[in-house]
Amino acid sequence: MAATPVINIVIPQGSDFVESFQSKENDGSASNLSSYVGSAEIKKHHDSTTSSSFTVNIIGSTGEVSIAMTGGKTSSLKSGRHYYDVRLVSPSGSVSRLVEGMAIVESAITTG
């Protein structure tokens, strides 16, 4: 896999959220992520001891990784700037970071 890109995302508070990323090799070809396991978290600060997890879905043959949160879960996020990353674990146990960046949680106006 290539170097870890920084990609900032926007999460609308109280709405379902999905974002997809493509893992690529140094030559630009899609990574084969078959049998990889992913995890992703969001924190208000890098050194925060509390976090919220995303659901991670991996399509191994195409190198596509998506992260998602339900509207109920995004409702509990405080508005403002947060930080997130997506980690992958290979079948051999090697850990890598696919993507990282800021996550801006936009305040919800309508609540019902």
N, C-alpha and C positions, 0 to 999 in steps of 0.2 A: 504494500500500500504506500501511497505517496505521503508527503508531509501532512500534518494535521491542519486542515483549513479552519479559519475563523469565519463563522457564518452567524450573523445576528438574526434573531427571529422575533416575531410579534405574536403574543398570545392574547386574544380577546377574553377578558375575564367573564366567566359564566357561559362561555360557548365551547362546543366541541372543538378540539384542536388536532390537526394532523400536519406533519411536515415530513417530506421525504428527502433523502440524501443518496448520492451515488458514490460508492467506493470505487476508486480507480487505482490501477497500478502506475508505476513511474512512467511507463510507455503510453499511458492514456487508455489502456484497455480496461474493461470492467473487471473488478476483483471477483474471484469465485469465493463466496462466503458460505458455501455449503457446510452445514454442521457447526457454524459459528453461533455463539450465544451473545445477545446484546443487552446492555443496561443503559439507562439514561436518567439523570437527575437534574433538578433545578434547585438552586439555593439563592437566597437573598444576597448573601455575601460569600466570597470564596472560603472564609474561615467559619462560616455558620455551621452549627452542629445539627440543625434541622434541614430536611430537604423533602421534596416531593418527587415521586418517581413517575416517569412516562412509561407507557406500554411500548415495547419495541417489537417490530415485525421485520424479519429479514427474508428477502428473496435471494437465496444463495447463488443461483445461476446467473443473475443479472447484477449482483452487487448492490441492489437497492435496499436501503434501510429506512424504515419510517418510524417516527415517534408520535405518540398520541396521548391525549388526555380527554376525559369526558368533561362536559360542561359543569357537572357537579364538582369535579376536582379543580377545574380552573377557577371556580367561584371562591375557593378557599385560598387562592394565591393573593397576596397583597399586591396592589397596583404599584408600578414603578419598575426599576431596573433590577434584574436578577442575572444569574450566570447559570449556564447549563453545559453539559457535555454528554457525548455518546461514546460508550466503551464497547469494544468487541473482544470476545475471548475465542481464540481458535480452538480446533479440536485437540491440539497438543497442549493447550493451556497458556499460550502466549497472549498477553493482554496489550491492546493498542487503543488509542483514542481516534475515532473516526472523524469527529467534528467537535468544536467547542465555540462558545461565543456568549454574547449577551442575549437575554430574553427580556423584552419589554412587555410587561403585562399591562394592557390597557384597561382602565376602569370601566365597569359596566354601568350603564344608566338605568336600563329597564331591569327590574328584578322579579317580575312575576308575569 
